[in-house]
Every structure is written in C-alpha cells, then in structure tokens.
Amino acid sequence: MTPERAPYATYWEESRGRFHQEAPSETRTPFQRDRDRIVHCSAFRRLGHKTQVFISPEGDHVRTRLTHSLEVAQIARSLARALGADEDLTEAIALAHDLGHTPFGHVGEDALDDLMKPFGGFDHNDQALRILTRLESRYPTHPGLNLTWETLEGVVKHNGPVTADPPPATLAEVTAKFDLEIDTHAGLEAQIAAISDDIAYNHHDMDDGLRARLFTIGQVREAVPHVDAAFRVVDETYPDLARPVRIAEAVRRLIGDMTADVLAETRRRLAETNPTDADALRRAGRQTVGFSPEMAAREKALKAFLFANMYRAPQVNEERADGVQVVGDLFRYYVNRPERLPEIWRAGCDGPYSAQTARTVADYVAGMTDRFARRQHGHLFAGSTRRRPG
C-alpha cells in the first residue's frame, strides 16, 4: 500500500520534467525511474571500491562509499515515510549524493581541487552533477541519465542553497538551461536525504573505528556523554553481550534516538510554518528538516571526537598521505600526456595542460576506485607511491 503523501511533499504527478523529453513509464513513477537509473549506472557500482574512511580496506566489514550510500538511503526512506514525503525521490537523492567522490575519500578531493585551481577547481557535489548530466553514457539520444528536475535539484541542494559566486562550472551550465533555483532551499525529500547522511556517517564511522580499534569503547564513552548513556542502557539490559554485539546494539539505539529527534523537531517546524506545498518549503528561508538544539550539540560532540581520534589517527593519516600522492601523480602524468589516456577519454582533450584537458583528466581520475588508482599508479611509476612525475 502506498503511504499517504503530505501536502508539502513532492508529487511525482507534478514533476517539472526532464531535460530531454521522454515518454512516461507504464510501470514506474518518474522518481522510481530516476532511482533505478542511478543504481544501474557505472559510477554507482564504483562506489563499492571507494573510500569512506579507510583507504582500500582489506577487511570485509569496513564500510565503503557504496555501503554508506545504501545505509543513508535506508534511514532516508524511513524518515520519508514517517513525514509523508515521496520515498522514491528521497531514496534516489540519497543513493546519488556521493557519486562525485574521488578515490581516497576527502583527501583525494582536496588533492584534485588543489591541482584544478587554475582550471576552476574541483567539488564532489558538482562532479556528481557532471556524472548525472554528462559523463554517464548509457543512452543513444542524450548524454547523462536524464533525471527529473526534482532529483537533480535534490542532489545539488541537499545541503542547502548554493552560495558560491560564481557557482561551480557544471552547475552554472546546467542551471542556465534547466534552472535548478540554486538560491533556494531544496524540497523535503532532499533535506531528509541530507540529514540521513549525517546520522549514518557519524554512527557508522564510530562503529568502524571501534571495530578497527582506533579507539576504545571507554574512550568514546568518556568523551561523548550521550554515547556513554547508550552503552549504559545496553549493559544494563544485556549485561553479557560479546563486544561486537554490544557495539552494534549501542549504535542501533543511537541511530534510533537521532532519527526520533529529527522526526519530532521537523514536525515542530512544519507546525510552525504550515506549508501548503513543496515550494513553500523551498521559500521557507531555513532548513525544515533538522535536529533539535540538544541533539545538534550531541552530534557536534561526536563529530569532534571522531575528527580527533579517527579521521586524524596516525594509521588513517598514513593512508591519506599515500592517497594524496597517488592522485597527484596520476593527474600530473595524464594532464601532460593526454595521449596516454584511454581512447574514450582522449577525445575530450585538446593538448597538454589545457583547461579542457585538465577537466577531462580530473573526470578520469575522480572516477577511479581506490584499487584501480593504485594499480594505475604502480603501472606508470614502477609500483612506487613516492616517486613524483616530471
């Protein structure tokens, strides 16, 4: 049974359409088609071998960008159902939100951004839009996946209005032809996807950090009071749990508490503004979906702990340095030798170290998985991760 949609939800029947006209599907709504196109695209598959925190993890239990995206989508669908939003649109945005990430996580993005500074920089959100509208090549009549306006808007604005002046290059080009109204907030579904991302990565990164023994349960309990409270309830309820189950149960409860807080706070804000349609949320002047002040403070405390004890841990930093080296070496090599690119990429180049070549090389390198980037680097530089090309 299809759940009832709220008046302020995004209605697929009222979609603003696609950049290229298409006949409707007989079996799926436009947003269901968007979700399916995202799941079937090659960029989505590559997320399975892209870093979340640990670079090229050898173990089977550490999260990747793909498993993270699936976890975000699961939380987002649950929130969407409870708030009367369109679940399929919410899921599509959640699944697409990390498509533009480079190999080696945020350090790969930072490295590529530095290298691309003379050519307009690099931003993973703008890269996701490039993938969705240009780089994915699956259809004979148009480039990209030809998603609906609502899905593209949600991917672009899930973190709020775009304030960069000028906006990133791809966003500027797309908006000139298919106005995504970047100065307003996104609809309810994109806001749900964004906060689901926060809920997922905070607690699942803590889970991965504990399992990798980058820090102990005692350390995180001592530093973050609400995590301590969750473990206390688990220990009182189930005093003899094995460590992995104990961690999983605490994480589950923490996610549940944060999700319940989002529902309560969002309903409070909706009651204040009483929006009558999706556009009313776009014009509201603030995010409608959010944490209460108390939960926002808790989230900040957990983020601070993870930053100090996980994202900057010596083991992770060593891997990060190697990732920066690999991305930099590959970019410099190909931007000066575009003829060495695979044939499908050479067509986008117009000579060494030009703006067009640099953007093409950035697209190629950004699309690599961690292991493919390492393999290419080893092939080009005799296996050394420390040699820099001229």
Buried (B, 14 or more C-beta within 10 A) or exposed (E): EEEEBBEBBBBBEEBBEBBEEBEEEEEBBBBBBBBBBBBEBEBBEBBEBBBBBBBBBEEEEBBBBBBBBBBBBEBBBBBBEBBBBBBBBBBBBBBBBBBBBBBBBBBBBBBBBBBBEEBBBBBBBBBBBBBBBBBBEEEEEBBBBBBBBBBBBBBBBBBBBBEEEEBBBBBBBBBEEBEBBBEBBBBBBBBBBBBBBBBBBBBBBBBBBBBBEBBEBEBBBEBBEBBBBBBEEBBEEEEEBEEEEBBBBBBBBBBEBBBEBBBEBBEEBBEEBEBEBBBBBBEBEEBBBBBBEEBBEBBEBBBEBBEEBBBEBEEBEEBBBBBBBBBBBBBBBBBBBBEEBEEEBBEBBEEEBBEEBBBBBBBBBBBBBBEBBBEBBEEBBEEEBEEEBE
